[in-house]
Amino acid sequence: MNQNWDRISTLPQDIIEKIQTLMPMRDALRTSILSKKWRYSWASIKKLVFDENVVNVYSDKEEIDKYKLVNAILHVLLLHKGPILEFVVCMADTYIFNEFNQIILHLSRRNNLKIFIFEIWSPNSRDKLPSLFFSQSKNTTQLSDLPPCAQQTFTKLLGLQVYSGLNLDHLKELEITRCRISALEIEMEFLKLIMAKSPLLKKARIELNTSVSNEEEVQMFHKICYNCHFHRASPTTKFITERPKN
């Protein structure tokens, strides 16, 4: 790269990092070919956002594309240096949650992750959430388009031994958008787990799906706030229920 006109490379590293954070992940990774100085410059950005545009070589089979995305994420995590404060994954309906468990397990070993957003684009998905998405260092967890999970997934959730020692000690804010949670649905067990394991939780915002009636919303709110059988590690949590604006 010609040093006579390359002004960007002379910027402080923190400024370069901010610029790369604002770029799509695929473009940020491509900066590694500019020069030796830029080869691993992207490896210190603190916010990682992955969607299906990260992989630009598409196959005829959708499942193969999803595995390519998972491999790309793992590759970035292996080369990344420094803290990751925010991690975002946005993708279409998938059946490869076992592979995402590897990603989330890797993230759980970092003590600096503050925000984790896992978004699935599918109103018909019946898959369960990755079993290891609970990171003890996150301050904010956001789940979008939470799928209607199969009954057997959550009916035994609180009794699973794997969650017996779970403590979301750092979780302060929970946001669930476009979900189908209601007092009459089994997904309430998931919310019970979060409430029981988050002693520092300050705010929980739940955006209800339009299929949830007003009566169901009232029943859900009453169960969360006033039911003595609903254990809450943080009784001062502020609950906000909303509906889509459009």
Secondary structure, 3 states (H helix, E strand, C coil): CCCCCCCHHHCCHHHHHHHHHHCCHHHHHHHHHCCCCCCCHHHHCCEEEECHHHCCCCCCCHHHHHHHHHHHHHHHHHHCCCCCCEEEEEEECCCCHHHHHHHHHHHHCCCCCCEEEEEEECCCCCCCCCCCCCCCCCCEEEEECCCCCCHHHHHCHHHCHHHCCCCCCCCCEEEEEEECCCCCCCCHHHHHHHHHHCCCCCEEEEEECCCCCHHHHHHHHHHHHHCCCCCCCCCCCEEEEECCCC
